[in-house]
Amino acid sequence: MNFAGREKELADAEAVDPASADTVPDPIKPKRAFRGRYAWIGTAASLIIFAVSLGVLWKLAETVTWAELHAAFTAATPGQLGLAFLFVAVSYLFLTCYDALALRQLKIAIPYRTTALASFTSYAVSFTLGFPLLTAGTIRYWIYSGKGLKPAKIAALTVIAGFTFWLGMGVVLGLSLIVEAGQLAALTFTSIRINQGAGLAALLAVVAYLAWVSFKRRSVKVKGWRLELPGASVSLSQMLVGIGDVCAAAATLYVLLPAGLSVGFTTFVAIYVLAAMLGIASNAPGGLGVFEATILLALSSLPRDQVLGSLLLFRVCYYLVPFVIALCMLGAYEVLRRVRAARGRAA
């Protein structure tokens, strides 16, 4: 899931639709100054997470030779690769539903083929290049503006899509921590009670949100604008879509891991979600370095070279291949758009 660049995009969205929202008073100046004064803390925390993870990754990988890594990278069977690409396709299919549900909430009618093109290409490019506010935002604007959407509508779509991702992550993480609390405690050097408590807290947060939006219409205020949140029915759909996306992305890596893996899929999903969340916090493109270090630490009982090979292959399957496909699709879209424009002028 994919996953790490996705969260940065959703968190960075700063504007919503003025056409469907009421203005509210600007924040008080002292409060704004307070936020500005301490804004560096988040950036510093991200840099620390990234630096520490790179150090851990280097320490873990320094005993692996290039020959061992090459052998592990090329050890995947055709069956493993076939399953991996199947789960990649399923994950990106769910990603297209993120935008579809957001458009439904905004009451905007856009053909699914356009939604699928915009969401797939924006996620595939931003996952690989990073800077999602710039990369994914530019692609979404390029495609959706051709259908008459204003920038504020596109920003609102991004905010709503963010709720889809986090609802799915919260449910998957919560259930995994509760169901596999014992095995996760052994892998992550925590206690069963801590895992169960964290899992219960995650599930309660999701349930509380669903209850909150069920009783009456709710809205959030961003930069002086109010955005109405999806109700219970759309929120439940978002939760299911988010669960499907996270599980499919985790399954992509799971099937690429070396044979003899003693960790069940439910347990692995929790590890995957934790690695993805740390990758998001680091702000690195695709959680690069942070994601790998977390997986290696959690799966320290497996041969390190084989796990590294699986992680590299996962990067190729989930990031590089969709990125190349997305570039081809965007090129074809631009050519077709110019051909249609030329025909329109000729007529």
N, C-alpha and C positions, 0 to 999 in steps of 0.2 A: 503494500500500500504505500504501497504506497503511501507515500504517507507523510514523510517529514516535510518536504517542500510544500505539501498541501496545507499544512497547518500554519505555516508562515503566511501564506497568501490570505487565509481566512482571518488571521489575527490582525493583519495590516490594513484591512479595508477600513477607510476612514470616513466614508460618505455614504448617505443613503438617499432615497428618492424624495425630492421636495414636492413632487407632483402628488404623491400619495401620503404625505405626512404634513404635520403642523409644526411650525417653528416654535421653538421654546427659547427662553432667555439664555444668553451666553453664561457659561460658568463664571463664578466670582473670580476676580483677578487674583486674589491671594491664593486661592485653590489652584489656579492655573500655574502660578509661580512655584508653588510647592511641588507640583508634578514635574515641572521643568527642572527643578533643582535636583530631584532624585531620579530623573529618567536614566541617568548613566548606570544605575545599579543593575537594571535588566541587561544592558549591553555588557557590563563587566561580568555578570553571572554567565552569560552565553559564552563569552571568550574563555572563562575559566573552565567551563564544562568541556569546551572544544579542546583546549590545551591539555587538560588532564587526560581526556580520552585518547588523544593522539599519543601521549606518553605511554599510556597503558597498552595501546595497540602496538606500539613499537616494541615495548618490552615483551609482549606476548609473541610477536612475530619474529623476533631476532634469532630464534633458534630454528626457524624454518628456512630451508634452502630453496633456491629457485627451482631446482630439479624436482623437489618434493611438491612444491606449489604447482608447477606445470602438470605434474602427474595427477594431482588431485583435481585440478581444473578440467582436465580432459577425461576424467574417469566417469563422468556422467553417461548413463546409458541412453539410447534413443527413447526408451520408455519414460525415463525421468524427465528428459527434455520435453517430450510430448505433453506430459502432465503439467509441467511447469508453465508452458505456453498456454495451455488450456486455462489454468488458474489466472494467468496474466490477463487473458481475454475476459474472463468473468469479472475480475477486479475492475478493469477499465470500463466494462459494461455498467457496473454499479456506479462508477464515477459519473457516467452520463446522466444517471438518475438524480445526482446531486443538483445539477442545473435544472432538470425537468421539474423537480419538486419545488425549487425556488421560483421558477416561472409560474407554476400553478398557484403558489401563495401570492405572487404579485399580480395574478389574473392577467397574464400576458400570453397570448397565443402565438407560439413559434413552432414551426414544423420540427418534428423530432430529429430529422436528418441534420438540420442546422444546429440544434442543441447538442447532438452527438458530436458533430464536427468541432464545435467551439469548446466543449468540455474536454474531449479527448486530447485535442491538440494543445490546449492551454495547460492541462495537467502534465502531459508527457514532456513538453518543453520546459516547464518550470521545475519539474522534478530533477531534470538533468542539469539545467543551467543555474538554478537557484534564482534569487531576486524575483520571487513570484509576483510581487506587486507590479513590477515592471514587465516581466516576460508574459506571465499569464494574463495580466490586465490588458496589455497591448493586444494580444491575440483575441481575447474576448471582445474588446472594443472593435477591433477590425471586423469581426464576423457579425456580432450582434448589432452594431451600428448600421450595417447594411439592411437590417430588418426594421429599422426605425427606433431602436432603443437608445435612450439618452444615457450619458455617462453615469448619472445618478442611479438610474435603474440597474445598470450593470453592477455598480458598487453594491446596491441592495441585494442583488442576486448572490454576490460573493459572500455577504454577511450571512444570509440565510443558509447557504450551502455549508458554511462553517458549523452551524448547529447540527447538520446531518452527520458530519464527520465526528464531532465530539460526543454525540449521543451514542453512536455505534461503538466508539472507543470505550466509553464509560461502561456500557453493558458488557462488552466482551472482557474487559479487564476485571470488572467486578465478579462476574461468574467464574472466570478462570482462577482468580485468587481464592475464592471460596471452595470451589470443587477440588482444586489441586493444591490446597494450602500446604499439605505435608511435603509433597515432592518439591514444590517451589521453595519451601524453607530450606531444604537440603541443598538446592542449587544456588540460592541467593544469600545463604548464611543469615536468614532471618528466622523468626519463630512462626509457628502455625497461627497463633493468636493474632500476631501483627498482620499476617497475610489476610486472615479472615476479616479482621477489623477494617483493613484498607479496602477489601473487596466489598464489604457491606456498606462502607461509606460511599464508594463509587456508585453502587446500585441505588442507595437512598438519594443521592444527588440527582440521578436520572429520574427516579420516581417523583421526587419533589418538583422537578422541572415540569414533568408531564402533568402533575396535579395543578401546578401553578397556572399553566396555559389552558387548562380544561375549564376552570370556573368562569372565566370571562376573558375578553380580549386583552392581550398584554402587548406592551411595546417597550423598545429600548431607545435611549437617546444617545445619539452619536454626533458630536460636533454641531450641536444645535438643531438636529433633525430627529424626528421620531419615526421609528420603523415598527410596524405592527408584526408581531411574531406569529408563526403558524399555530393553529389551534391543535386540539388533541389528535384529530384524525391524521392531519399532515405530519405532526410530530412523531406519531407512531410509525408512519410510513418512512420518515427520515431515519428513525432508529433501526428499522429492519434493513434499509438500504446500507446504512453505515456498518451494521454487523456483517452483512454480506461482503462488503468491500474489504474490511479488515481481515476477515477469515480467509478470503480468497488470496489476498496479498501474503498472509502468513503461510498459507498452504503452498505458495510458489516456492518459498525458501525451504519449507519442510520436506518437500519431495526431492529437493536437490541435495539434502544432507546425506552424509555417508551411511551405508548400510549398518545395521546393528545399533541404531539409535534407540536408547532405552527410555527416552522422554516421549510421553504421549502427546497427541496433538493439542489437547486442551491445555496442558502445561506449557507447551511451546508457544501457544498463542499469547499467554500472559507474558512470557519472555519477549516475544516479538513486540507486543504493545509497549512494554517498558522501554525497549531499545528505541522504538519509534518516537516515543514521547521525549526521551533524552535527546534524540536527534533533532526534534523540533525545537527544544529549548536551546540547543547549540547554534541554531540559525545556519548551520552548514548545509549546502545543497544536498538534498537527499539524506541528511544526517551523516554524511560521509565521515568515516573515522569513528564517530561516536556510536553509531549503530553497530558497526563491526566489533568494536571493543566490548560492548555490552553482551553481544551474542557469544563471543569467544569466552568471556568470563563465566557466563551461565552454562555453557557447554564445555567446560574445562575438562570433563572426563573423556571427551572424544579427542582423536588425533587432531592436533592443531592445524597441521597442513591441510588436512581434508576439509575441515570446517572453513578455513580461509578460501580454499578452492571453491567451495559451495557458495560462499558469500560473493566472490567475484563473479561467478556464473549467474547468481541472482541479480547482480547489478546489470549484467548484459541483458538478461531476459526481461527484467522489469523496467529498466531505465533506458538502456541504449537502443534496443530494438524498437520499442514504442516511439522513442525520440526520432529515429530515422524515418519511421512510417509517418509520424506527424509532420515532419518537414516535407515529405513527398506530397502528403495530402494538402498542406498549405500552398505548396507550389502549384498543384493542380487546380486548387480553388481560385488562386489568383489568375491563372491563365484563363480559366473558364469565365471568370468575372470580366476580364478584359475583352474576351471574344464576344460576350453578350453585349457589353457596352458598345463595341465597334459595330455590331449588327444593328443595335438600336439607333446609332447615329446615321448608319447607312439607310435605314428605313425612313 
